[in-house]
Amino acid sequence: GIHAGDVIREGNNVYGGAVNIAARVASASAPGEILVSDIVRGLARTSAGVSFDDRGEHALKGVGEPQRLFAVREGGAS
């Protein structure tokens, strides 16, 4: 799972809300699927060769509000 946000780095470890959300996004994905948060889709939606399929809102453990997730697929921008 991929999410964007601030992290705390201590040596080789990273912590913080963005790391936790990324882990929850990963746990919501099917085998072989790459899911991203709405923030990441917004940052990458104009990238050539990448498009996204809306997977709807998901209640992620430890995250206050449902998060809209998107599956990454090769192809034109969406």
C-alpha positions in Angstrom: 0.0 0.0 0.0 1.2 3.5 -0.8 0.3 6.7 1.1 2.0 10.1 1.3 2.6 12.2 4.4 5.1 13.1 7.2 7.2 10.4 8.8 9.6 10.3 11.7 12.9 8.6 10.8 15.2 7.1 13.5 18.1 5.2 12.0 16.7 2.7 9.6 13.2 2.9 11.1 10.3 5.1 10.1 7.2 5.9 12.1 4.1 8.1 12.0 0.6 8.3 10.7 1.6 8.0 7.1 3.4 4.8 7.7 0.4 3.4 9.6 -2.0 4.3 6.9 0.3 2.8 4.2 0.3 -0.5 6.2 -3.5 -0.5 6.4 -3.8 0.3 2.7 -1.6 -2.7 2.0 -3.7 -5.0 4.2 -6.8 -4.0 2.2 -5.2 -5.0 -1.2 -5.8 -8.3 -3.0 -2.8 -10.5 -3.8 -0.7 -8.9 -6.5 -2.7 -5.6 -6.3 -1.2 -2.3 -5.5 -3.5 0.1 -3.7 -2.9 3.8 -3.1 -4.6 6.4 -1.0 -6.5 9.3 -2.6 -3.6 11.6 -1.7 -1.2 9.5 -3.8 -3.7 9.3 -6.7 -3.9 13.0 -6.7 -0.2 13.4 -6.8 0.4 10.8 -9.5 -2.7 11.1 -11.7 -0.9 13.1 -14.4 1.9 10.6 -14.6 2.2 9.0 -18.0 1.6 5.2 -18.1 -0.3 5.1 -14.8 -4.0 5.0 -14.2 -6.2 4.1 -11.3 -9.4 2.1 -10.6 -11.6 3.4 -7.8 -12.0 0.8 -5.1 -14.3 2.9 -2.9 -14.1 3.9 0.7 -12.5 1.6 3.2 -12.6 1.7 7.0 -9.0 1.2 8.0 -8.1 0.0 11.5 -6.8 2.9 13.6 -7.8 5.6 11.0 -10.6 7.9 12.1 -12.4 8.4 8.8 -12.9 6.0 5.8 -10.3 6.3 3.2 -10.9 6.2 -0.6 -8.5 3.7 -2.2 -7.4 3.2 -5.8 -5.9 0.2 -7.5 -2.9 1.0 -9.8 -2.9 -0.3 -13.3 -0.7 0.3 -16.3 -2.2 2.5 -18.9 -3.2 6.1 -19.6 -4.0 8.6 -16.9 -7.4 8.5 -15.2 
